[in-house]
Amino acid sequence: MCFTGAEWERPNAMFADGVCGWSAPGQGQQGLAGVWQQFS
């Protein structure tokens, strides 16, 4: 599927800073309860 320049303008304007915000935790995401692996 090919988009025209005009078709690209709308999503580019809506998501000018990108789609994913990796600095924030995911919805419902919890911290680790612990780790099972040790290196001695």
N, C-alpha and C positions, 0 to 999 in steps of 0.2 A: 504494500500500500504506500502510495506516495502522497505527501501533503504539499499543498501550495504554501507560499510564503505567508499569505493571509491566514491560513489555517494554523500555522505555527505561532502567530502573534498572540492568540488568546491564551494558550497554556503557558507561553513564555511570560506573559504579563501576570497570570495567576500565581505562578511558581517562580518568581524572579530570583529568589534566594535558594531554590532547589526544593526537593520534596521531603527529604529525610533530615530530621534534626538529631544528629548523633550525640549531641551534648546532653540531651534529656533522656531519662530512663524510659523504657517501653511501657505501654499501658499495662498496669498490673504486674510489672516486673518487680521481683524481690531480690534482695541481696543474697549472697551465698550463705548457706548455713554452715559451711566448712568445706574442707578438702579432704579427700581420702588418701591422697598420695603423699609420701614423705621421702625425702632424699637425705640419707644419713651418711 
